[in-house]
Amino acid sequence: MKWLKNLYVSESIGDKANRIKWKIEHNAGTVRVYLITFASNPDNLLDIVPAWNLLLRAYPKSGMKVIGLAKGYDDAVALVKDIIEETYRHTGTVDVWNYLKEERRRRA
């Protein structure tokens, strides 16, 4: 699992993002936390994954790229909306993957 350097975080997560990342990486329980990841299906833009799914051994974590964290499903949906709107504002498309790739190069 890889984390975006400038992770998108909902207001409900606030400054707890590093603590929550640590818990997820160490298989500690996280309640009502959702990860925003690049889609596992090429026909979709993003996935919203409940953090408790990652506790399941069979869940495919390798290759997962996390771009955001939210507390609660409604906040996760709002965060996805914000990411897609930001992408569209800057590029005129909804190609989140390429937008974030370009953003990383600009910030580096």
Wavefront OBJ file of the C-alpha trace (Angstrom):
o trace
v 0.000 0.000 0.000
v 1.312 3.430 -0.950
v 0.181 6.793 0.386
v -0.011 10.010 -1.616
v 2.539 12.458 -0.231
v 0.007 15.301 0.005
v -2.888 13.181 1.217
v -6.405 14.562 0.871
v -7.993 14.591 4.323
v -11.562 15.407 5.307
v -12.149 18.018 7.999
v -13.394 15.275 10.314
v -9.921 13.661 10.225
v -8.077 16.950 10.696
v -4.630 16.619 12.241
v -5.160 12.941 13.144
v -4.151 11.724 9.674
v -0.686 10.482 10.674
v -2.060 8.582 13.670
v -4.761 6.967 11.518
v -2.202 6.030 8.837
v -0.074 4.383 11.526
v -3.077 2.406 12.795
v -3.953 1.227 9.304
v -0.363 0.203 8.547
v -0.161 -1.742 11.837
v -3.558 -3.461 11.489
v -5.037 -1.638 14.461
v -8.761 -1.102 14.437
v -10.093 2.128 12.982
v -13.760 2.948 13.376
v -15.687 4.668 10.580
v -12.513 5.531 8.631
v -12.618 5.318 4.840
v -9.740 5.392 2.383
v -10.013 7.043 -1.021
v -7.935 5.069 -3.499
v -7.409 4.902 -7.216
v -10.038 2.621 -8.684
v -9.420 -1.102 -8.831
v -11.699 -1.187 -11.897
v -10.444 0.823 -14.904
v -14.021 1.944 -15.679
v -14.195 3.897 -12.391
v -12.353 6.973 -11.140
v -11.864 6.290 -7.433
v -12.777 3.711 -4.798
v -14.061 4.330 -1.288
v -12.719 1.551 0.934
v -13.711 1.040 4.584
v -10.509 0.759 6.632
v -11.802 -2.370 8.383
v -11.628 -4.176 5.009
v -7.849 -3.981 5.260
v -7.945 -6.198 8.346
v -9.132 -9.086 6.175
v -6.234 -11.272 5.070
v -7.716 -11.854 1.637
v -8.148 -8.151 0.874
v -5.692 -7.104 -1.902
v -3.584 -4.333 -0.341
v -0.423 -4.561 -2.430
v -0.532 -2.004 -5.200
v -3.251 0.027 -3.491
v -2.575 3.769 -3.777
v -4.316 5.784 -1.061
v -5.005 9.403 -1.953
v -7.389 10.394 0.830
v -8.798 9.691 4.287
v -12.240 10.491 5.647
v -14.235 9.748 8.773
v -17.649 8.437 7.836
v -19.050 7.444 4.469
v -20.717 10.810 3.803
v -17.403 12.627 4.337
v -15.698 10.117 2.025
v -18.217 10.835 -0.738
v -17.783 14.591 -0.221
v -13.990 14.217 -0.381
v -14.215 12.249 -3.637
v -16.444 14.989 -5.044
v -13.888 17.636 -4.000
v -10.995 15.710 -5.593
v -12.865 15.276 -8.875
v -13.989 18.928 -8.929
v -10.412 20.101 -8.274
v -9.163 17.882 -11.085
v -11.791 19.227 -13.474
v -11.074 22.851 -12.500
v -7.354 22.447 -13.240
v -7.469 20.193 -16.294
v -10.942 20.335 -17.810
v -11.120 16.536 -17.466
v -11.795 14.059 -14.686
v -8.522 12.176 -15.187
v -7.567 12.141 -11.504
v -4.608 9.788 -12.026
v -2.770 12.089 -14.471
v -3.728 15.241 -12.567
v -2.206 13.943 -9.325
v 0.855 12.664 -11.181
v 1.428 16.162 -12.606
v 0.755 17.800 -9.230
v 3.415 15.612 -7.598
v 5.959 16.710 -10.211
v 5.131 20.390 -9.664
v 5.418 20.109 -5.891
v 8.700 18.151 -6.015
l 1 2 3 4 5 6 7 8 9 10 11 12 13 14 15 16 17 18 19 20 21 22 23 24 25 26 27 28 29 30 31 32 33 34 35 36 37 38 39 40 41 42 43 44 45 46 47 48 49 50 51 52 53 54 55 56 57 58 59 60 61 62 63 64 65 66 67 68 69 70 71 72 73 74 75 76 77 78 79 80 81 82 83 84 85 86 87 88 89 90 91 92 93 94 95 96 97 98 99 100 101 102 103 104 105 106 107 108
